[in-house]
Amino acid sequence: MKACVQRVSQASVTVAGEIVGQIERGLLVLLGVGLDDTAADADYLARKVVELRIFEDDQGKMNRALPEIGGAMLVVSQFTLWADCRKGRRPSFIGAAPPELAERLYECFVRAVERQGVPVATGRFRTHMDVALVNDGPVTLLVESKR
């Protein structure tokens, strides 16, 4: 499982002109599920992302995690994180999980974040989404469950 984690001051997801998910201060997580991923990967990655100390403390150092700042998380499915661009000009998505598995593990990730007491908003699985964000910092991290 792969996550592109962005620290944001605000973020939202719009589908067909309707805002379906929105947060203020917190994390935007673009989540990609791979063929070999399991519920254990979703639990691990959710715990890891929630506990990342990437918010500033009183001294301006990245020393606080999402729950410490009272932030929220916006989770958006992003199978293109599994793109293999090494050959040719068209990305291959052979490493991405099929939609049924991906949606199940995406939901596992969301529930695992909620169990940690973090408010979660989501995009809409398998739809064209417009994602808007204000990246705070900017801070962007790539986090994987397998490495």
Backbone as CSV, one residue per row, in Angstrom:
resi,resn,N_x,N_y,N_z,CA_x,CA_y,CA_z,C_x,C_y,C_z
1,MET,0.855,-1.164,0.000,0.000,0.000,0.000,0.904,1.230,0.000
2,LYS,0.493,2.212,-0.778,1.278,3.439,-0.887,0.400,4.635,-0.552
3,ALA,1.011,5.607,0.130,0.293,6.833,0.461,1.167,8.038,0.140
4,CYS,0.573,8.991,-0.551,1.173,10.307,-0.730,0.472,11.184,0.301
5,VAL,1.235,11.623,1.311,0.688,12.339,2.453,1.080,13.814,2.337
6,GLN,0.079,14.681,2.344,0.333,16.111,2.243,-0.266,16.822,3.455
7,ARG,0.574,17.617,4.114,0.092,18.440,5.226,-0.643,19.625,4.606
8,VAL,-1.884,19.831,5.026,-2.712,20.864,4.397,-3.339,21.788,5.427
9,SER,-3.615,23.015,4.983,-4.419,23.913,5.804,-5.887,23.781,5.426
10,GLN,-6.156,23.213,4.241,-7.505,22.865,3.819,-7.417,21.984,2.584
11,ALA,-8.428,21.130,2.398,-8.492,20.263,1.226,-9.933,19.827,1.012
12,SER,-10.271,19.572,-0.248,-11.623,19.120,-0.561,-11.613,18.258,-1.813
13,VAL,-12.674,17.458,-1.938,-12.888,16.613,-3.116,-14.272,16.920,-3.658
14,THR,-14.332,17.178,-4.965,-15.591,17.486,-5.633,-15.853,16.441,-6.702
15,VAL,-17.097,15.956,-6.749,-17.539,15.015,-7.779,-18.768,15.612,-8.451
16,ALA,-18.699,15.801,-9.752,-19.826,16.336,-10.533,-20.381,17.616,-9.913
17,GLY,-19.493,18.505,-9.497,-19.896,19.797,-8.962,-20.311,19.796,-7.500
18,GLU,-20.292,18.623,-6.832,-20.695,18.521,-5.427,-19.488,18.193,-4.565
19,ILE,-19.288,18.955,-3.486,-18.214,18.643,-2.545,-18.635,17.412,-1.758
20,VAL,-17.826,16.336,-1.866,-18.161,15.077,-1.180,-17.291,14.844,0.055
21,GLY,-16.178,15.554,0.154,-15.299,15.451,1.306,-14.516,16.736,1.466
22,GLN,-14.351,17.168,2.725,-13.664,18.442,2.952,-13.106,18.462,4.364
23,ILE,-11.886,19.000,4.516,-11.282,19.185,5.830,-10.615,20.552,5.901
24,GLU,-10.365,20.983,7.111,-9.512,22.139,7.342,-8.109,21.582,7.634
25,ARG,-7.449,22.048,8.657,-6.073,21.645,8.965,-5.954,20.138,9.172
26,GLY,-4.970,19.549,8.523,-4.771,18.115,8.671,-3.940,17.527,7.564
27,LEU,-4.348,16.324,7.119,-3.606,15.593,6.103,-4.515,15.187,4.950
28,LEU,-4.035,15.405,3.737,-4.647,14.832,2.548,-3.828,13.588,2.228
29,VAL,-4.488,12.441,2.164,-3.797,11.185,1.870,-4.338,10.622,0.567
30,LEU,-3.461,10.556,-0.440,-3.777,9.864,-1.684,-3.317,8.434,-1.475
31,LEU,-4.240,7.470,-1.545,-3.970,6.096,-1.143,-4.061,5.144,-2.326
32,GLY,-2.970,4.409,-2.561,-2.932,3.408,-3.624,-2.785,2.017,-3.049
33,VAL,-3.609,1.091,-3.525,-3.601,-0.281,-3.036,-2.984,-1.184,-4.099
34,GLY,-2.028,-2.030,-3.670,-1.346,-2.940,-4.580,-1.925,-4.343,-4.544
35,LEU,-1.532,-5.139,-5.519,-2.020,-6.516,-5.674,-1.829,-7.365,-4.426
36,ASP,-0.702,-7.223,-3.752,-0.363,-8.081,-2.614,-0.740,-7.479,-1.264
37,ASP,-1.441,-6.375,-1.254,-1.778,-5.724,0.004,-2.879,-6.477,0.749
38,THR,-2.860,-6.307,2.071,-3.816,-6.976,2.948,-4.362,-5.972,3.968
39,ALA,-5.296,-6.438,4.788,-5.825,-5.593,5.861,-4.714,-5.194,6.831
40,ALA,-3.725,-6.062,6.997,-2.591,-5.731,7.877,-1.823,-4.530,7.331
41,ASP,-1.692,-4.440,6.009,-1.035,-3.279,5.399,-1.841,-2.012,5.667
42,ALA,-3.161,-2.107,5.566,-4.021,-0.949,5.805,-3.890,-0.484,7.253
43,ASP,-3.904,-1.425,8.193,-3.764,-1.066,9.611,-2.409,-0.428,9.891
44,TYR,-1.345,-1.034,9.364,0.007,-0.509,9.580,0.115,0.915,9.027
45,LEU,-0.317,1.082,7.779,-0.164,2.378,7.130,-1.018,3.446,7.820
46,ALA,-2.214,3.092,8.248,-3.073,4.051,8.957,-2.400,4.508,10.245
47,ARG,-1.865,3.561,10.989,-1.174,3.899,12.252,0.038,4.786,11.972
48,LYS,0.812,4.413,10.957,2.022,5.155,10.611,1.694,6.602,10.217
49,VAL,0.694,6.774,9.367,0.349,8.113,8.888,-0.200,8.974,10.020
50,VAL,-1.085,8.414,10.831,-1.659,9.178,11.950,-0.576,9.610,12.923
51,GLU,0.423,8.775,13.130,1.461,9.059,14.123,2.640,9.879,13.595
52,LEU,2.646,10.201,12.294,3.744,11.005,11.746,3.817,12.359,12.444
53,ARG,4.974,12.680,12.939,5.178,13.959,13.628,5.633,15.001,12.607
54,ILE,4.660,15.563,11.894,4.985,16.504,10.817,4.299,17.864,10.992
55,PHE,3.720,18.091,12.173,3.126,19.395,12.476,4.021,20.119,13.473
56,GLU,4.101,21.424,13.313,5.032,22.213,14.121,4.583,22.338,15.573
57,ASP,5.579,22.302,16.462,5.331,22.558,17.883,5.525,24.051,18.151
58,ASP,5.569,24.429,19.419,5.701,25.846,19.782,7.042,26.445,19.376
59,GLN,8.042,25.599,19.141,9.357,26.075,18.711,9.524,26.032,17.188
60,GLY,8.471,25.690,16.463,8.536,25.660,15.008,9.137,24.387,14.440
61,LYS,9.337,23.371,15.261,9.905,22.097,14.788,8.778,21.114,14.494
62,MET,8.964,20.290,13.454,7.977,19.259,13.154,8.065,18.198,14.249
63,ASN,7.146,18.287,15.202,7.241,17.457,16.393,5.873,16.978,16.886
64,ARG,4.802,17.334,16.175,3.462,16.945,16.603,2.781,16.093,15.539
65,ALA,1.977,15.140,16.012,1.208,14.269,15.122,-0.205,14.821,14.953
66,LEU,-0.919,14.286,14.012,-2.265,14.740,13.676,-3.205,14.828,14.883
67,PRO,-3.289,13.810,15.740,-4.201,13.923,16.887,-3.825,15.056,17.848
68,GLU,-2.541,15.362,17.952,-2.088,16.403,18.873,-2.533,17.792,18.446
69,ILE,-2.772,17.984,17.155,-3.179,19.306,16.682,-4.688,19.371,16.432
70,GLY,-5.387,18.257,16.703,-6.827,18.221,16.488,-7.206,18.269,15.028
71,GLY,-6.334,17.721,14.165,-6.563,17.766,12.727,-7.426,16.624,12.218
72,ALA,-7.760,16.705,10.949,-8.575,15.704,10.275,-7.798,15.141,9.088
73,MET,-8.343,14.086,8.484,-7.708,13.468,7.324,-8.738,13.355,6.205
74,LEU,-8.299,13.697,4.996,-9.086,13.485,3.784,-8.386,12.380,3.006
75,VAL,-9.079,11.264,2.781,-8.491,10.104,2.107,-9.116,9.962,0.728
76,VAL,-8.244,9.894,-0.295,-8.685,9.807,-1.680,-7.999,8.613,-2.333
77,SER,-8.790,7.729,-2.921,-8.243,6.572,-3.631,-7.430,7.052,-4.837
78,GLN,-6.245,6.448,-5.023,-5.339,6.921,-6.077,-4.550,5.744,-6.644
79,PHE,-5.189,4.954,-7.521,-4.504,3.781,-8.071,-3.282,4.156,-8.892
80,THR,-3.221,5.386,-9.383,-2.090,5.778,-10.224,-0.775,5.847,-9.455
81,LEU,-0.818,5.765,-8.116,0.434,5.680,-7.349,1.200,4.401,-7.691
82,TRP,0.499,3.421,-8.258,1.134,2.156,-8.639,1.630,2.169,-10.081
83,ALA,1.636,3.323,-10.734,2.082,3.412,-12.126,3.548,3.024,-12.257
84,ASP,3.819,2.203,-13.241,5.194,1.855,-13.593,5.490,2.578,-14.907
85,CYS,6.390,3.551,-14.852,6.683,4.401,-16.010,8.044,4.097,-16.620
86,ARG,8.627,2.946,-16.289,9.983,2.653,-16.746,10.065,2.358,-18.235
87,LYS,9.027,1.792,-18.827,9.060,1.439,-20.247,8.082,2.297,-21.026
88,GLY,8.512,2.721,-22.195,7.621,3.458,-23.077,7.108,4.754,-22.492
89,ARG,5.998,5.199,-23.050,5.430,6.480,-22.619,4.086,6.318,-21.922
90,ARG,3.508,5.125,-21.976,2.222,4.891,-21.322,2.463,4.135,-20.017
91,PRO,2.025,4.676,-18.888,2.239,3.987,-17.614,1.512,2.646,-17.578
92,SER,2.114,1.692,-16.900,1.481,0.394,-16.662,0.968,0.389,-15.223
93,PHE,-0.236,-0.125,-15.045,-0.834,-0.186,-13.710,-0.994,-1.626,-13.248
94,ILE,-0.145,-2.497,-13.760,-0.243,-3.923,-13.463,-0.070,-4.224,-11.972
95,GLY,0.618,-3.357,-11.228,0.825,-3.577,-9.797,-0.331,-3.131,-8.920
96,ALA,-1.298,-2.420,-9.515,-2.446,-1.932,-8.743,-3.442,-3.060,-8.496
97,ALA,-4.066,-3.036,-7.344,-5.072,-4.041,-6.996,-6.314,-3.865,-7.863
98,PRO,-7.033,-4.963,-8.129,-8.308,-4.826,-8.845,-9.284,-4.008,-7.989
99,PRO,-10.258,-3.360,-8.622,-11.142,-2.438,-7.898,-11.824,-3.027,-6.656
100,GLU,-12.257,-4.262,-6.698,-12.962,-4.847,-5.555,-12.036,-4.931,-4.338
101,LEU,-10.817,-5.423,-4.529,-9.846,-5.518,-3.442,-9.434,-4.122,-2.986
102,ALA,-9.171,-3.249,-3.954,-8.736,-1.888,-3.617,-9.779,-1.168,-2.774
103,GLU,-11.043,-1.285,-3.132,-12.083,-0.593,-2.371,-12.196,-1.165,-0.957
104,ARG,-12.114,-2.481,-0.826,-12.201,-3.103,0.500,-11.066,-2.629,1.401
105,LEU,-9.821,-2.589,0.869,-8.674,-2.186,1.678,-8.647,-0.675,1.910
106,TYR,-9.155,0.085,0.975,-9.328,1.531,1.159,-10.245,1.775,2.360
107,GLU,-11.357,1.051,2.406,-12.297,1.176,3.530,-11.645,0.709,4.836
108,CYS,-10.820,-0.344,4.781,-10.086,-0.802,5.976,-9.185,0.305,6.501
109,PHE,-8.487,0.992,5.593,-7.610,2.092,5.974,-8.413,3.195,6.657
110,VAL,-9.534,3.595,6.059,-10.365,4.664,6.617,-10.843,4.284,8.016
111,ARG,-11.324,3.059,8.187,-11.806,2.615,9.513,-10.670,2.587,10.532
112,ALA,-9.465,2.183,10.088,-8.312,2.135,10.996,-7.929,3.541,11.463
113,VAL,-8.042,4.526,10.593,-7.775,5.918,10.985,-8.844,6.381,11.974
114,GLU,-10.108,6.087,11.681,-11.205,6.503,12.576,-11.053,5.881,13.964
115,ARG,-10.601,4.619,14.031,-10.410,3.960,15.326,-9.376,4.674,16.189
116,GLN,-8.507,5.466,15.556,-7.494,6.223,16.292,-8.028,7.598,16.721
117,GLY,-9.311,7.825,16.496,-9.940,9.063,16.943,-9.779,10.246,16.012
118,VAL,-9.339,10.001,14.790,-9.130,11.090,13.829,-10.377,11.233,12.949
119,PRO,-10.929,12.437,12.828,-12.048,12.646,11.903,-11.579,12.423,10.460
120,VAL,-12.383,11.686,9.692,-11.998,11.339,8.318,-13.089,11.752,7.342
121,ALA,-12.664,12.398,6.264,-13.522,12.656,5.114,-12.933,11.852,3.960
122,THR,-13.753,11.528,2.970,-13.259,10.711,1.861,-13.721,11.276,0.534
123,GLY,-13.042,10.799,-0.480,-13.507,11.019,-1.835,-14.564,9.970,-2.146
124,ARG,-14.819,9.748,-3.415,-15.790,8.744,-3.833,-15.062,7.750,-4.733
125,PHE,-15.015,6.511,-4.292,-14.255,5.461,-4.977,-14.762,5.272,-6.408
126,ARG,-13.834,5.114,-7.347,-14.086,4.836,-8.774,-14.894,5.921,-9.475
127,THR,-14.666,7.165,-9.090,-15.294,8.274,-9.811,-14.215,9.280,-10.174
128,HIS,-14.525,10.116,-11.132,-13.624,11.217,-11.471,-13.784,12.288,-10.403
129,MET,-12.686,12.632,-9.752,-12.727,13.593,-8.648,-11.831,14.783,-8.951
130,ASP,-12.260,15.946,-8.493,-11.419,17.136,-8.499,-10.967,17.341,-7.063
131,VAL,-9.653,17.322,-6.855,-9.085,17.463,-5.518,-8.433,18.838,-5.429
132,ALA,-8.831,19.597,-4.426,-8.257,20.921,-4.195,-7.588,20.911,-2.829
133,LEU,-6.424,21.561,-2.743,-5.729,21.592,-1.463,-4.841,22.815,-1.369
134,VAL,-4.575,23.189,-0.129,-3.543,24.175,0.159,-2.503,23.412,0.961
135,ASN,-1.375,23.097,0.307,-0.311,22.334,0.941,0.426,23.265,1.886
136,ASP,0.457,22.896,3.153,1.049,23.710,4.212,2.520,23.364,4.351
137,GLY,3.379,24.275,3.954,4.826,24.051,4.083,5.597,24.442,2.844
138,PRO,5.541,23.729,1.785,4.809,22.497,1.562,5.474,21.298,2.244
139,VAL,4.646,20.389,2.718,5.118,19.122,3.283,4.401,18.005,2.546
140,THR,5.167,17.174,1.860,4.620,16.023,1.125,5.555,14.837,1.369
141,LEU,4.966,13.708,1.789,5.748,12.500,2.086,5.156,11.314,1.346
142,LEU,6.027,10.396,0.937,5.586,9.123,0.375,5.829,8.055,1.430
143,VAL,4.767,7.318,1.783,4.851,6.301,2.817,4.322,4.992,2.251
144,GLU,5.052,3.900,2.481,4.637,2.602,1.958,4.583,1.583,3.093
145,SER,3.685,0.604,2.937,3.544,-0.412,3.968,4.573,-1.534,3.822
146,LYS,5.124,-1.724,2.662,6.004,-2.860,2.401,7.501,-2.568,2.571
147,ARG,7.880,-1.306,2.721,9.324,-1.009,2.764,9.759,-0.533,4.109
